Amino acid sequence: MGNPLFDLTYGLFVLSVNVYKRDNACIINTAVQVSSDPQRISISVIKANHTADMLNYTDDFTISTISQKATFDLFKRFGFQSGRDVEKFEGFDGCVRTKNGAYAITEGTNSYISAHIEQRIDLGSHVLIIAKITDMQSLNDDPSATYAYYHSNIKPKPKTDASKAGKTVWRCKVCGYEYEGETLPDGFICPTCNHGAEDFEKVTL
Ligand SMILES: Cc1cc2nc3c(=O)[nH]c(=O)nc-3n(C[C@H](O)[C@H](O)[C@H](O)COP(=O)(O)O)c2cc1C
């Protein structure tokens, strides 16, 4: 028993964009098919993310569906750092350029879908984007990774640090970042993955 929001199921994706010849991508868990005629998907992107900024300058993007073969490195590269600070594709070979110019990830994924944006809906913390599918490709038969699979099998288990024994921390359920203190400040945003206070759990070490 717990927060019903944590009982929702999700897939995991790398959302890629190419704007003015610059590439960037971030991990998302919020892609779903929302219509079949025409085929459309929606994605929900945290507005603080650089990828969200870039999506203001292009109507095209590609999502690559993460498979159970993905390693934590994929999440670290695309989900725990910002394209504002690093070139995420530097030294990364596991990708191909799709027809719309954005990269598809070919390592640790099983397919990709490119789409053209039709609507952007401002939801406060996130922007909800509805887009028509323009191209898609299956890469292999590896099973998709769900968010639950990521938590149980891909995300490393937190290490116990003897110097922190007995202390209370608030741990980000998405990336494992720990904030030390009895209470989490109002409106706290994870400095590693940009998720909000609702994604933190109180843990006594
Ligand atoms: C498992 C996981 C799921 C995530 N889901 C989303 C999501 O649905 N939407 C989103 O905007 N960011 C999501 N993120 C956070 C972004 O991937 C992260 O903030 C990234 O560093 C943003 O990079 P950028 O600033 O280059 O866009 C997720 C991260 C992880 C690790």
Ligand as a Chemical Component Dictionary entry (heavy atoms), coordinates in Angstrom:
data_LIG
# 
_chem_comp.id                   LIG 
_chem_comp.type                 NON-POLYMER 
_chem_comp.pdbx_formal_charge   0 
_chem_comp.three_letter_code    LIG 
# 
loop_
_chem_comp_atom.comp_id 
_chem_comp_atom.atom_id 
_chem_comp_atom.alt_atom_id 
_chem_comp_atom.type_symbol 
_chem_comp_atom.charge 
_chem_comp_atom.model_Cartn_x 
_chem_comp_atom.model_Cartn_y 
_chem_comp_atom.model_Cartn_z 
_chem_comp_atom.pdbx_ordinal 
LIG C1  C1  C 0 13.825 6.872  -15.161 1  
LIG C2  C2  C 0 13.706 8.321  -15.554 2  
LIG C3  C3  C 0 12.488 8.796  -16.036 3  
LIG C4  C4  C 0 12.360 10.132 -16.432 4  
LIG N1  N1  N 0 11.162 10.599 -16.941 5  
LIG C5  C5  C 0 11.069 11.866 -17.421 6  
LIG C6  C6  C 0 9.883  12.325 -18.097 7  
LIG O1  O1  O 0 8.898  11.596 -18.269 8  
LIG N2  N2  N 0 9.860  13.597 -18.582 9  
LIG C7  C7  C 0 10.945 14.416 -18.438 10 
LIG O2  O2  O 0 10.901 15.555 -18.937 11 
LIG N3  N3  N 0 12.074 14.029 -17.789 12 
LIG C8  C8  C 0 12.159 12.771 -17.293 13 
LIG N4  N4  N 0 13.308 12.352 -16.671 14 
LIG C9  C9  C 0 14.360 13.337 -16.359 15 
LIG C10 C10 C 0 15.254 13.724 -17.526 16 
LIG O3  O3  O 0 15.671 12.604 -18.270 17 
LIG C11 C11 C 0 16.490 14.447 -16.922 18 
LIG O4  O4  O 0 16.065 15.570 -16.182 19 
LIG C12 C12 C 0 17.509 14.837 -17.973 20 
LIG O5  O5  O 0 18.749 15.045 -17.328 21 
LIG C13 C13 C 0 17.135 16.109 -18.724 22 
LIG O6  O6  O 0 18.155 16.420 -19.642 23 
LIG P1  P1  P 0 18.107 17.751 -20.523 24 
LIG O7  O7  O 0 18.203 18.932 -19.570 25 
LIG O8  O8  O 0 19.294 17.637 -21.428 26 
LIG O9  O9  O 0 16.809 17.750 -21.256 27 
LIG C14 C14 C 0 13.465 11.015 -16.291 28 
LIG C15 C15 C 0 14.712 10.525 -15.804 29 
LIG C16 C16 C 0 14.819 9.190  -15.454 30 
LIG C17 C17 C 0 16.161 8.689  -14.963 31 
# 
loop_
_chem_comp_bond.comp_id 
_chem_comp_bond.atom_id_1 
_chem_comp_bond.atom_id_2 
_chem_comp_bond.value_order 
_chem_comp_bond.pdbx_ordinal 
LIG C1  C2  SING 1  
LIG C2  C3  SING 2  
LIG C2  C16 DOUB 3  
LIG C3  C4  DOUB 4  
LIG C4  N1  SING 5  
LIG C4  C14 SING 6  
LIG N1  C5  DOUB 7  
LIG C5  C6  SING 8  
LIG C5  C8  SING 9  
LIG C6  O1  DOUB 10 
LIG C6  N2  SING 11 
LIG N2  C7  SING 12 
LIG C7  O2  DOUB 13 
LIG C7  N3  SING 14 
LIG N3  C8  DOUB 15 
LIG C8  N4  SING 16 
LIG N4  C9  SING 17 
LIG N4  C14 SING 18 
LIG C9  C10 SING 19 
LIG C10 O3  SING 20 
LIG C10 C11 SING 21 
LIG C11 O4  SING 22 
LIG C11 C12 SING 23 
LIG C12 O5  SING 24 
LIG C12 C13 SING 25 
LIG C13 O6  SING 26 
LIG O6  P1  SING 27 
LIG P1  O7  DOUB 28 
LIG P1  O8  SING 29 
LIG P1  O9  SING 30 
LIG C14 C15 DOUB 31 
LIG C15 C16 SING 32 
LIG C16 C17 SING 33 
# 
